[in-house]
Amino acid sequence: MVAEALAGKSQLLSLVDEHGRKILVPADRLAYVEIGEPAPRKVGFGAL
């Protein structure tokens, strides 16, 4: 999807966050995209 937006094949880049919210980014304004695995939340009071 990112490659299509950068190549001009799509006018909008559509992303969905971890809460199910949809984010639309105009392809001509696209400057930075970080793609990765979701990080698990840390719970509790561990050693710092």
C-alpha positions, 0 to 999 in steps of 0.5 A: 500500500505504501509503495502504491501511494508513493508510485502515484497509483493511489491518492490516499494511504489508508492505515488502521491503528491497533484500536481499529481507527482508520487513518487516511494520509494524502499520498502527496503529503507522505513523508515518513512511514514506520512499519513494524510489529506491535510491541507488547505492553509491559505491566507491573513494576520491574527493575529499571 
